[in-house]
Amino acid sequence: MPRSFVKRPLLTATALVGALAMVPITTSAMAAVDSSTVRQFDRFLDVYNRIKADYVDKVDDDTLIKGAIQGMLAALDPHSSYVDALDFDNLKIQTEGNYGGLGLTVSMEDGAIKVIAPQEDTPAGRAGVKSGDYITHIDGKLIYGQSLDEAIGQMRGKPGTKIKLTIVRPGRDKPIELTLTREVIVQRPVKWEVKGDVGYININTFSENTGADTRAAIMAIDKALGHRPLGYVVDLRDNGGGLLTQAIAVSDAFLDHGEIVSQRGREKSDIERYYAKPGDDAHGLPVIVLTNSGTASASEIVAGALQDHHRAIVMGERSFGKGSVQTLLPLGPETALRLTTARYYTPSGRSVQEGGIEPDIKVPQISDPDYKTRPVFREADLRRHLINEVKADNSILEEDTKTDPRFAATPEALKKQGIEDFQLYYALKTVARLGGPAQVAAATKPPVK
């Protein structure tokens, strides 16, 4: 199970802009030590010595020092963390490799294992595990209080072996018992389909080849149709982010000029801007970007860039709201500091920190029976999250108390019509209208099972 890069004390869970630059620590970066700092270090050593002398069990120095480092970073924000050898391995899996497991991104929350997002076409995704679920038991044994590493280790395993999970879902009265079979989870960051004459591109993570794979998907759609499509639906729902470079590459595939994103550090002069290269792989054709509360970090860079340039309509629900950049600062051959070093801003100067990307057209996922009762978690819900320095509240101006009658259907009624993903259905239908009623019918035709 890959751990996401945001929401956890180590390699925090799925919503990161992994600006994974390896920056050496130099003496010039060291903070000046004054008399007040010396007194604080004395206090730290007093606590350290008390623990060594009086704690009920003997405790080794590695445990105490690692715990002190983790506590120091946890006091900053949810995404700064200490990265050890195991975290490096998980990071490599996240961006490069395959593994035997269930296909879940999870985090630790107050001693409980919380699901950030299930990966599509995996045992967890097919079993109906959802974002926001809590895993309480593995093979009948309570896992509360275990480390995240221990829980992930138990859920990974040899493909073909079975595992039982007990899940608590907010809004449900009883726990959900699931038996799943582990599989080889293949990292496929980009998948595509042709729906009528509409190209559907599903981007589920930003790993090392996501930009190239997106461009390849655009070319493959043209080839499959024998001509250019009416437009594209780019699905970024439940995409927790990944590499900043790949978010820029994906945005560039749909833009032919202009700024994509800027990142700004502590000093006002510390600004780095990234721009699109000439040439729009999608030839200026209409684009709809689907977002939800699991659309985070690198995904929000793409959605924000295409929205600000009026290159795409953002549709769905407000995104997660992670607008910070983390940098890996090596501490040794197998350890590093993952430190929040900058905030990122969309081309118009918006920070998505806390607020996220608001869709141009709000479309609820009414095909999900739990969508009204299942709590939604975003960056603003995390402890010690960074505060958005520029607050803009347009809620009063944008308030609309009228309910769209198209959003009144029940999940049961939609299922009878063969609609299992209403947001996707609505997006495909919107693009297909460019081709008339026949194209609408072809693009929204229920899949054959």
C-alpha positions as CSV (number, residue, x, y, z in Angstrom):
1,M,0.0,0.0,0.0
2,P,1.6,3.2,-1.0
3,R,1.5,5.9,1.6
4,S,0.4,9.2,0.2
5,F,2.6,12.2,0.6
6,V,0.3,14.2,2.9
7,K,-1.4,13.8,6.2
8,R,1.0,11.9,8.3
9,P,3.9,12.5,10.6
10,L,6.1,10.6,8.2
11,L,5.8,11.2,4.5
12,T,2.5,12.8,5.0
13,A,-0.5,11.6,3.0
14,T,-1.9,12.1,-0.6
15,A,-2.0,15.6,-1.3
16,L,1.4,16.8,-2.0
17,V,3.2,18.8,-4.5
18,G,6.3,16.7,-4.1
19,A,8.8,19.3,-5.1
20,L,11.4,16.6,-4.5
21,A,14.5,18.6,-4.9
22,M,17.5,17.3,-3.0
23,V,18.9,20.3,-1.2
24,P,22.1,20.0,0.8
25,I,22.1,21.5,4.3
26,T,24.9,24.0,4.8
27,T,26.2,25.9,7.7
28,S,24.8,29.2,6.2
29,A,21.3,27.8,6.8
30,M,21.8,27.2,10.5
31,A,19.9,29.5,12.8
32,A,21.9,31.7,15.1
33,V,22.2,30.3,18.6
34,D,21.6,32.9,21.3
35,S,21.4,32.6,25.1
36,S,17.6,31.9,25.0
37,T,18.2,29.1,22.6
38,V,20.9,27.6,24.8
39,R,18.4,27.6,27.8
40,Q,15.9,25.8,25.6
41,F,18.4,23.1,24.7
42,D,19.2,22.8,28.4
43,R,15.6,22.1,29.1
44,F,15.5,19.5,26.3
45,L,18.6,17.7,27.8
46,D,16.9,17.8,31.3
47,V,13.9,15.9,29.8
48,Y,16.1,13.5,27.9
49,N,18.1,12.7,31.1
50,R,14.9,12.2,33.1
51,I,13.6,9.7,30.6
52,K,16.8,7.8,30.4
53,A,17.0,7.6,34.2
54,D,13.4,7.1,35.3
55,Y,11.2,5.7,32.5
56,V,9.6,2.4,33.4
57,D,11.5,0.6,30.6
58,K,14.9,1.1,29.2
59,V,14.8,3.2,26.0
60,D,17.6,3.6,23.5
61,D,18.9,6.8,22.2
62,D,17.7,6.2,18.6
63,T,14.1,6.0,19.7
64,L,14.4,9.2,21.8
65,I,16.2,11.3,19.1
66,K,13.9,10.1,16.3
67,G,10.8,10.9,18.5
68,A,12.2,14.3,19.3
69,I,12.8,15.1,15.6
70,Q,9.3,13.9,14.7
71,G,7.8,16.0,17.5
72,M,9.7,19.1,16.4
73,L,8.4,18.7,12.8
74,A,4.8,17.9,13.9
75,A,4.8,21.2,15.6
76,L,5.2,23.0,12.3
77,D,2.5,21.7,9.8
78,P,1.0,18.4,8.8
79,H,3.3,17.9,5.8
80,S,6.8,18.4,7.3
81,S,8.3,15.1,8.4
82,Y,11.4,13.0,9.1
83,V,12.1,10.5,6.3
84,D,13.9,7.3,7.2
85,A,14.9,4.3,5.1
86,L,11.4,2.8,5.1
87,D,9.9,6.1,4.0
88,F,12.4,6.3,1.1
89,D,11.3,2.8,0.0
90,N,7.6,3.8,0.1
91,L,8.4,7.0,-1.8
92,K,10.1,5.0,-4.5
93,I,7.1,2.7,-4.7
94,Q,4.8,5.7,-5.0
95,T,6.7,7.2,-7.9
96,E,8.2,4.2,-9.7
97,G,7.4,0.7,-8.6
98,N,4.7,-2.0,-8.2
99,Y,3.9,-4.0,-5.1
100,G,1.6,-6.7,-3.7
101,G,-1.3,-5.3,-1.8
102,L,-4.7,-3.8,-1.8
103,G,-4.3,-0.4,-3.6
104,L,-4.9,2.0,-0.8
105,T,-3.4,5.3,0.3
106,V,-3.7,5.7,4.0
107,S,-2.7,8.0,6.8
108,M,-2.6,7.9,10.6
109,E,-5.1,10.0,12.6
110,D,-5.1,10.0,16.4
111,G,-3.9,6.4,16.4
112,A,-6.4,5.2,13.8
113,I,-5.7,4.2,10.2
114,K,-7.6,6.4,7.8
115,V,-8.2,5.8,4.1
116,I,-7.2,8.8,2.0
117,A,-8.2,7.2,-1.4
118,P,-8.5,3.8,-3.0
119,Q,-6.8,3.2,-6.3
120,E,-9.0,2.3,-9.2
121,D,-9.1,-1.2,-10.5
122,T,-7.6,-2.7,-7.3
123,P,-9.0,-5.0,-4.6
124,A,-9.8,-2.1,-2.4
125,G,-11.4,0.0,-5.1
126,R,-13.6,-2.9,-6.3
127,A,-14.6,-3.7,-2.8
128,G,-16.0,-0.3,-2.3
129,V,-13.5,1.1,0.2
130,K,-14.0,4.9,0.3
131,S,-12.1,8.0,1.3
132,G,-12.7,8.8,4.9
133,D,-13.1,5.2,6.0
134,Y,-11.2,4.0,9.1
135,I,-9.6,0.5,9.2
136,T,-9.9,-0.8,12.8
137,H,-9.0,-4.5,12.4
138,I,-6.8,-6.6,10.1
139,D,-7.6,-10.3,10.1
140,G,-9.7,-9.8,13.2
141,K,-7.0,-8.1,15.2
142,L,-7.4,-4.6,16.5
143,I,-4.7,-2.3,15.0
144,Y,-5.5,0.8,16.9
145,G,-2.3,2.2,18.4
146,Q,0.0,0.5,15.9
147,S,2.3,2.6,13.8
148,L,1.3,3.4,10.2
149,D,4.4,1.4,9.0
150,E,3.1,-1.7,10.9
151,A,-0.4,-1.5,9.4
152,I,0.9,-0.9,5.9
153,G,3.2,-3.9,6.3
154,Q,0.3,-6.1,7.3
155,M,-1.8,-5.0,4.3
156,R,0.9,-5.6,1.8
157,G,1.8,-9.2,1.0
158,K,2.1,-11.9,-1.5
159,P,-0.4,-11.6,-4.4
160,G,-3.2,-14.2,-4.2
161,T,-3.3,-14.2,-0.4
162,K,-6.5,-13.1,1.4
163,I,-6.9,-10.5,4.1
164,K,-9.9,-9.4,6.2
165,L,-10.5,-5.8,7.0
166,T,-13.0,-4.3,9.4
167,I,-13.9,-0.7,8.4
168,V,-15.8,1.9,10.3
169,R,-17.5,4.4,8.0
170,P,-18.8,7.7,9.5
171,G,-22.5,7.8,8.9
172,R,-22.9,4.0,9.1
173,D,-24.2,2.4,12.3
174,K,-22.3,-0.9,11.9
175,P,-18.8,-1.8,10.9
176,I,-18.2,-3.2,7.4
177,E,-16.5,-6.5,7.1
178,L,-14.5,-7.1,3.9
179,T,-12.4,-10.0,2.6
180,L,-10.0,-9.0,-0.1
181,T,-7.4,-10.9,-2.2
182,R,-4.1,-9.1,-2.6
183,E,-2.9,-8.4,-6.1
184,V,0.1,-7.0,-7.9
185,I,-0.7,-3.3,-7.8
186,V,0.6,-1.7,-11.0
187,Q,1.2,2.0,-11.0
188,R,-0.7,3.3,-14.0
189,P,-0.8,7.0,-13.5
190,V,-2.8,7.7,-16.7
191,K,-5.7,5.7,-18.3
192,W,-7.8,6.8,-21.2
193,E,-11.0,5.8,-23.1
194,V,-13.0,7.0,-26.0
195,K,-16.7,7.7,-25.1
196,G,-18.5,8.4,-28.3
197,D,-16.3,11.2,-29.8
198,V,-15.2,12.4,-26.4
199,G,-11.7,11.6,-25.0
200,Y,-11.7,10.6,-21.3
201,I,-8.3,10.9,-19.5
202,N,-8.1,9.6,-15.9
203,I,-5.0,10.8,-14.1
204,N,-4.7,9.1,-10.7
205,T,-1.2,10.2,-9.5
206,F,1.7,12.4,-10.5
207,S,4.6,10.0,-10.8
208,E,7.7,10.3,-12.9
209,N,6.0,9.6,-16.3
210,T,2.6,11.2,-15.8
211,G,3.3,14.1,-18.2
212,A,4.5,11.9,-21.0
213,D,1.7,9.5,-20.4
214,T,-0.9,12.3,-20.7
215,R,0.5,13.4,-24.0
216,A,0.5,9.8,-25.2
217,A,-3.2,9.5,-24.1
218,I,-4.1,12.5,-26.2
219,M,-2.4,11.0,-29.3
220,A,-3.9,7.6,-28.6
221,I,-7.4,9.1,-28.5
222,D,-6.9,10.8,-31.9
223,K,-5.6,7.5,-33.3
224,A,-8.5,5.5,-31.9
225,L,-11.1,7.8,-33.4
226,G,-9.2,8.5,-36.7
227,H,-9.8,12.2,-36.1
228,R,-9.7,14.7,-33.3
229,P,-12.4,14.3,-30.5
230,L,-15.1,16.8,-29.7
231,G,-13.1,17.5,-26.5
232,Y,-11.7,15.9,-23.3
233,V,-12.7,15.1,-19.8
234,V,-9.7,15.1,-17.5
235,D,-10.5,13.3,-14.3
236,L,-8.4,14.4,-11.3
237,R,-10.8,13.1,-8.6
238,D,-9.1,11.4,-5.6
239,N,-5.7,12.3,-7.1
240,G,-3.6,13.2,-4.1
241,G,-0.8,14.7,-6.0
242,G,2.9,13.8,-6.4
243,L,5.7,15.4,-8.4
244,L,5.6,19.1,-9.1
245,T,7.5,18.6,-12.3
246,Q,4.7,16.3,-13.6
247,A,1.9,18.7,-12.6
248,I,3.7,21.3,-14.7
249,A,4.1,18.8,-17.6
250,V,0.4,17.8,-17.6
251,S,-0.7,21.5,-17.5
252,D,1.7,22.2,-20.4
253,A,0.0,19.5,-22.5
254,F,-3.2,21.7,-22.6
255,L,-1.6,25.2,-22.7
256,D,0.6,26.9,-25.3
257,H,1.7,29.9,-23.3
258,G,1.6,31.7,-19.9
259,E,2.4,30.9,-16.3
260,I,1.4,27.5,-14.9
261,V,2.3,28.0,-11.3
262,S,4.6,30.0,-9.0
263,Q,6.1,29.0,-5.7
264,R,7.0,31.6,-3.0
265,G,9.2,31.0,0.0
266,R,9.8,32.9,3.2
267,E,11.3,36.0,1.6
268,K,9.3,38.3,-0.7
269,S,12.0,38.0,-3.3
270,D,12.0,34.2,-3.1
271,I,9.7,33.5,-6.1
272,E,10.1,30.8,-8.8
273,R,7.7,30.8,-11.8
274,Y,7.0,28.0,-14.2
275,Y,5.7,28.6,-17.8
276,A,4.1,26.6,-20.5
277,K,6.0,25.9,-23.7
278,P,4.6,26.8,-27.1
279,G,2.2,24.1,-28.5
280,D,-1.1,22.8,-27.2
281,D,-1.2,19.0,-27.5
282,A,-5.0,19.1,-27.3
283,H,-5.2,21.7,-30.2
284,G,-7.4,24.1,-28.2
285,L,-10.3,21.6,-28.0
286,P,-12.8,21.9,-25.1
287,V,-11.6,20.5,-21.7
288,I,-13.5,19.7,-18.6
289,V,-11.5,18.9,-15.4
290,L,-13.3,16.8,-12.8
291,T,-12.4,17.5,-9.1
292,N,-13.5,16.5,-5.7
293,S,-12.3,16.8,-2.1
294,G,-9.6,14.2,-2.8
295,T,-8.1,16.4,-5.6
296,A,-5.0,17.7,-3.9
297,S,-1.7,19.5,-4.3
298,A,-0.2,18.7,-7.8
299,S,-3.8,18.0,-9.0
300,E,-4.8,21.5,-7.8
301,I,-1.9,23.0,-9.7
302,V,-3.3,21.5,-12.9
303,A,-6.9,22.5,-12.2
304,G,-6.0,26.0,-11.1
305,A,-3.7,26.6,-14.1
306,L,-6.3,25.5,-16.7
307,Q,-9.1,27.4,-14.9
308,D,-7.1,30.6,-14.6
309,H,-6.2,30.5,-18.3
310,H,-9.9,29.8,-19.2
311,R,-8.6,26.7,-20.9
312,A,-10.9,24.3,-19.1
313,I,-14.2,24.2,-17.1
314,V,-13.6,22.8,-13.6
315,M,-16.5,20.6,-12.7
316,G,-17.5,18.6,-9.6
317,E,-16.7,19.6,-6.0
318,R,-14.2,21.9,-4.2
319,S,-10.7,20.4,-4.0
320,F,-8.6,19.5,-0.9
321,G,-6.8,22.8,-0.5
322,K,-3.1,21.9,-0.1
323,G,-1.1,24.8,-1.3
324,S,2.3,24.1,0.1
325,V,5.6,22.7,-1.4
326,Q,7.8,20.2,0.4
327,T,11.5,19.8,-0.3
328,L,13.7,16.8,0.6
329,L,16.8,17.9,2.6
330,P,19.2,15.0,2.9
331,L,20.5,14.3,6.4
332,G,22.5,11.1,5.5
333,P,22.6,8.2,3.1
334,E,19.2,6.9,4.2
335,T,17.5,9.8,6.0
336,A,16.2,13.2,5.0
337,L,14.1,16.1,6.2
338,R,10.9,16.6,4.3
339,L,10.3,20.3,5.0
340,T,7.6,22.7,3.8
341,T,9.7,25.4,2.1
342,A,7.2,27.4,0.0
343,R,3.6,28.1,-0.9
344,Y,2.4,27.7,-4.5
345,Y,0.0,30.1,-6.4
346,T,-2.1,29.7,-9.5
347,P,-1.4,32.0,-12.5
348,S,-3.8,34.7,-11.3
349,G,-2.0,34.8,-7.9
350,R,-4.5,32.7,-6.0
351,S,-3.3,30.5,-3.1
352,V,-5.4,27.3,-2.8
353,Q,-4.2,26.7,0.7
354,E,-7.2,25.9,2.9
355,G,-9.8,27.0,0.3
356,G,-8.9,24.7,-2.6
357,I,-10.1,25.1,-6.2
358,E,-13.8,26.0,-6.5
359,P,-15.4,24.3,-9.5
360,D,-16.9,26.5,-12.2
361,I,-19.9,24.1,-12.2
362,K,-20.7,22.3,-9.0
363,V,-21.9,18.8,-9.6
364,P,-22.5,16.5,-6.6
365,Q,-21.8,12.8,-6.8
366,I,-25.4,11.8,-6.3
367,S,-24.7,8.3,-7.6
368,D,-22.9,7.6,-4.3
369,P,-25.4,6.4,-1.7
370,D,-23.2,7.9,1.1
371,Y,-22.4,11.2,-0.4
372,K,-24.8,13.2,1.9
373,T,-23.7,11.5,5.2
374,R,-20.0,10.7,4.6
375,P,-17.9,13.4,6.2
376,V,-15.5,15.2,3.8
377,F,-11.9,16.0,5.0
378,R,-9.8,18.7,3.5
379,E,-6.6,20.6,4.4
380,A,-8.4,23.0,6.6
381,D,-9.3,20.1,8.9
382,L,-5.7,19.1,9.6
383,R,-4.0,20.2,12.8
384,R,-1.5,23.0,12.4
385,H,-2.3,23.5,8.7
386,L,-0.8,26.6,7.1
387,I,-3.1,29.6,7.1
388,N,-4.0,31.2,3.8
389,E,-2.5,34.7,3.9
390,V,-5.1,36.2,1.6
391,K,-8.7,35.5,2.5
392,A,-11.3,36.0,-0.1
393,D,-14.9,35.1,0.7
394,N,-17.2,35.2,-2.3
395,S,-19.8,32.9,-0.7
396,I,-22.3,35.7,-0.3
397,L,-22.0,36.9,-3.9
398,E,-22.1,33.4,-5.3
399,E,-24.9,32.0,-3.0
400,D,-27.6,30.2,-4.9
401,T,-30.3,28.7,-2.8
402,K,-32.1,27.0,-5.8
403,T,-31.6,23.3,-6.1
404,D,-30.8,22.1,-9.7
405,P,-33.5,19.6,-10.5
406,R,-31.0,17.5,-12.5
407,F,-29.3,16.8,-9.1
408,A,-32.5,15.4,-7.5
409,A,-32.2,11.8,-8.7
410,T,-31.6,9.0,-6.3
411,P,-28.7,6.6,-6.5
412,E,-31.2,3.8,-7.1
413,A,-32.9,5.6,-10.0
414,L,-29.5,6.4,-11.6
415,K,-28.4,2.8,-11.3
416,K,-31.5,1.7,-13.2
417,Q,-30.4,4.0,-16.0
418,G,-26.9,2.5,-16.0
419,I,-25.3,5.6,-14.4
420,E,-22.8,4.6,-11.7
421,D,-20.7,7.8,-11.8
422,F,-22.9,10.8,-12.1
423,Q,-20.1,13.4,-12.2
424,L,-18.4,11.7,-15.1
425,Y,-21.8,11.2,-16.8
426,Y,-22.5,14.9,-16.5
427,A,-19.1,15.9,-17.8
428,L,-19.2,13.6,-20.8
429,K,-22.7,14.8,-21.6
430,T,-21.6,18.4,-21.4
431,V,-18.8,17.9,-23.9
432,A,-20.9,15.6,-26.2
433,R,-23.6,18.3,-26.6
434,L,-21.1,19.9,-29.0
435,G,-21.8,17.0,-31.4
436,G,-25.6,16.9,-31.0
437,P,-28.0,14.3,-29.6
438,A,-26.4,11.3,-31.2
439,Q,-23.1,12.1,-29.6
440,V,-24.7,12.6,-26.2
441,A,-26.2,9.1,-26.5
442,A,-22.9,7.6,-27.6
443,A,-20.8,9.3,-24.9
444,T,-23.1,8.4,-22.0
445,K,-23.9,4.9,-23.1
446,P,-23.7,2.5,-20.1
447,P,-20.7,0.2,-20.2
448,V,-21.3,-3.4,-21.2
449,K,-20.8,-5.8,-18.3
